[in-house]
Amino acid sequence: MRVFIAGAGLIGSAIAWRLAQRGARVTVADAGRFGSGASSAGAGMLSPGGEFDKPSVWFDLGLEAMRMYPSFVEELRAETGIPIDFARCGCLHFADPEQARARAEFQCARGLGVELRPEGLFYPEDAFVDPADLLRALRRACESRNVALVENQPVNRIESTDHDAAVIAAGAWSSQIAVTHRGAPVAMPPVKPIKGHLIGFDLEPGLLGAMLRRGHTYILQRSNGFTVAGSTEEDAGFNTEVNAETCKEIHRRAADLFPPLAAVEPAKCWTGLRPYAPEPHIRRVEGTNVWLAYGHFRNGILLTPLTARISSEICGAIPRFAGLKPRAD
Ligand SMILES: Cc1cc2nc3c(=O)[nH]c(=O)nc-3n(C[C@H](O)[C@H](O)[C@H](O)COP(=O)(O)OP(=O)(O)OC[C@H]3O[C@@H](n4cnc5c(N)ncnc54)[C@H](O)[C@@H]3O)c2cc1C
């Protein structure tokens, strides 16, 4: 079985890895370097409770992905030997008591661990992962399973019948790719870039325990002490310029949440383009061998293990591959 994947971010590379584990011959092509899109820019909060204050597809997917994360990380570590900074540190979410209660009620009913605190809500199971580590490990896992990684090669068009299956995983750029099936255009659901700024500080490891969050302001500290604060949502097309004023504003908000930050200058400021869609597109385009895996917006790092499960469906949909190498993921 030959599968072609456009886009080597977390989503494309995780799908490639899972397919290769099942014995598929996979090619992943990226317009830039492996992982150079939103995936390497993301903060890496794994925090469905803080993200979603009402019932939604996002919340349900996020909860499921959260359950998959520890074993996903463990399997990647074991297969590659690459350390992955992943920790269940919990998250303290500041909110007024009324909002907090309403939020906790629906989240608790859906099975999310959440505690009411004087400051708002505490999510003991929330975690962070360093997306750079995940990308390094996924690259190694793909390479060692002979996935062909083609970098600096934009895919402008795909005729899906040139492959047993074609997967579109090009993040915010996905709907720009002209996809045909037996010569007929395949309608690609729209996705658009929403820019986000982040700033990072070199701090002593262990200074911040649980992640902190108020609205869209959040702070997390990686195990090596590097502390990330975010963020913004900007409808600015594909512009990725860093704006100094925006970084100052994030710094101010972050220092409100965690006062020690007021006295430190950021060591790094950067941006990324979240692939926005009202709901993530993780499915087959009916009547074709085209699979969509994009539009993960603010939660693509969280949803990576769950999205990679699409590999079972891809294998199952191809008669001579169905039934081979079943997996539990
Ligand atoms: C500031 C910021 C903070 C974030 N924080 C979090 C967080 O805390 N938690 C979380 O879960 N998520 C977070 N996210 C969201 C997360 O990073 C994204 O949802 C996720 O990385 C999307 O992964 P992807 O593989 O779909 O896209 P990308 O990583 O963007 O990968 C798409 C790839 O496709 C390539 N490409 C583009 N055009 C073409 C083409 N024509 N042909 C071939 N390849 C192409 C690109 O070069 C890119 O490498 C954050 C994002 C940003 C920007």
The ligand as a MOL file (V3000), in Angstrom:
LIG
                    3D

  0  0  0     0  0            999 V3000
M  V30 BEGIN CTAB
M  V30 COUNTS 53 58 0 0 0
M  V30 BEGIN ATOM
M  V30 1 C 1.1810 30.3110 18.9990 0
M  V30 2 C 0.5900 28.9220 18.9730 0
M  V30 3 C 0.3670 28.2400 20.1590 0
M  V30 4 C -0.1760 26.9530 20.1240 0
M  V30 5 N -0.3160 26.2790 21.2950 0
M  V30 6 C -0.8630 25.0310 21.2800 0
M  V30 7 C -0.9910 24.2900 22.4830 0
M  V30 8 O -0.5840 24.7610 23.5450 0
M  V30 9 N -1.5730 23.0700 22.4230 0
M  V30 10 C -2.0220 22.5220 21.2690 0
M  V30 11 O -2.5500 21.4140 21.2850 0
M  V30 12 N -1.8900 23.2050 20.1080 0
M  V30 13 C -1.3230 24.4340 20.0820 0
M  V30 14 N -1.1970 25.1410 18.9290 0
M  V30 15 C -1.8190 24.5940 17.7120 0
M  V30 16 C -0.9600 23.5480 17.0490 0
M  V30 17 O 0.3750 24.0200 16.9870 0
M  V30 18 C -1.5060 23.2590 15.6480 0
M  V30 19 O -2.8810 22.9770 15.6950 0
M  V30 20 C -0.8010 22.0370 15.0620 0
M  V30 21 O 0.5900 22.1930 15.1400 0
M  V30 22 C -1.2080 21.8170 13.6200 0
M  V30 23 O -0.3800 20.7880 13.1100 0
M  V30 24 P -0.3820 20.4590 11.5730 0
M  V30 25 O 0.5610 19.3500 11.3730 0
M  V30 26 O -1.7920 20.2950 11.1040 0
M  V30 27 O 0.1060 21.8160 10.8910 0
M  V30 28 P 1.5730 22.3930 10.6880 0
M  V30 29 O 2.4550 22.1050 11.8170 0
M  V30 30 O 1.4080 23.8140 10.2700 0
M  V30 31 O 2.1240 21.5320 9.4880 0
M  V30 32 C 1.6890 21.7120 8.1690 0
M  V30 33 C 2.8820 21.4950 7.2820 0
M  V30 34 O 2.4470 21.5710 5.9250 0
M  V30 35 C 3.4610 22.2030 5.1720 0
M  V30 36 N 2.8920 22.7090 3.9250 0
M  V30 37 C 2.2760 23.8830 3.6730 0
M  V30 38 N 1.8940 23.9490 2.3930 0
M  V30 39 C 2.2700 22.7960 1.8160 0
M  V30 40 C 2.1680 22.2760 0.5090 0
M  V30 41 N 1.5810 22.9560 -0.4790 0
M  V30 42 N 2.7090 21.0750 0.2540 0
M  V30 43 C 3.3240 20.3470 1.2240 0
M  V30 44 N 3.4400 20.8020 2.4990 0
M  V30 45 C 2.9010 21.9900 2.7930 0
M  V30 46 C 4.0020 23.2700 6.0900 0
M  V30 47 O 5.3200 23.6230 5.7070 0
M  V30 48 C 3.9430 22.5890 7.4480 0
M  V30 49 O 5.1750 21.9640 7.7870 0
M  V30 50 C -0.5820 26.3740 18.9120 0
M  V30 51 C -0.3200 27.0470 17.7180 0
M  V30 52 C 0.2750 28.3000 17.7360 0
M  V30 53 C 0.5610 28.9900 16.4500 0
M  V30 END ATOM
M  V30 BEGIN BOND
M  V30 1 1 1 2
M  V30 2 1 2 3
M  V30 3 2 2 52
M  V30 4 2 3 4
M  V30 5 1 4 5
M  V30 6 1 4 50
M  V30 7 2 5 6
M  V30 8 1 6 7
M  V30 9 1 6 13
M  V30 10 2 7 8
M  V30 11 1 7 9
M  V30 12 1 9 10
M  V30 13 2 10 11
M  V30 14 1 10 12
M  V30 15 2 12 13
M  V30 16 1 13 14
M  V30 17 1 14 15
M  V30 18 1 14 50
M  V30 19 1 15 16
M  V30 20 1 16 17
M  V30 21 1 16 18
M  V30 22 1 18 19
M  V30 23 1 18 20
M  V30 24 1 20 21
M  V30 25 1 20 22
M  V30 26 1 22 23
M  V30 27 1 23 24
M  V30 28 2 24 25
M  V30 29 1 24 26
M  V30 30 1 24 27
M  V30 31 1 27 28
M  V30 32 2 28 29
M  V30 33 1 28 30
M  V30 34 1 28 31
M  V30 35 1 31 32
M  V30 36 1 32 33
M  V30 37 1 33 34
M  V30 38 1 33 48
M  V30 39 1 34 35
M  V30 40 1 35 36
M  V30 41 1 35 46
M  V30 42 1 36 37
M  V30 43 1 36 45
M  V30 44 2 37 38
M  V30 45 1 38 39
M  V30 46 1 39 40
M  V30 47 2 39 45
M  V30 48 1 40 41
M  V30 49 2 40 42
M  V30 50 1 42 43
M  V30 51 2 43 44
M  V30 52 1 44 45
M  V30 53 1 46 47
M  V30 54 1 46 48
M  V30 55 1 48 49
M  V30 56 2 50 51
M  V30 57 1 51 52
M  V30 58 1 52 53
M  V30 END BOND
M  V30 END CTAB
M  END
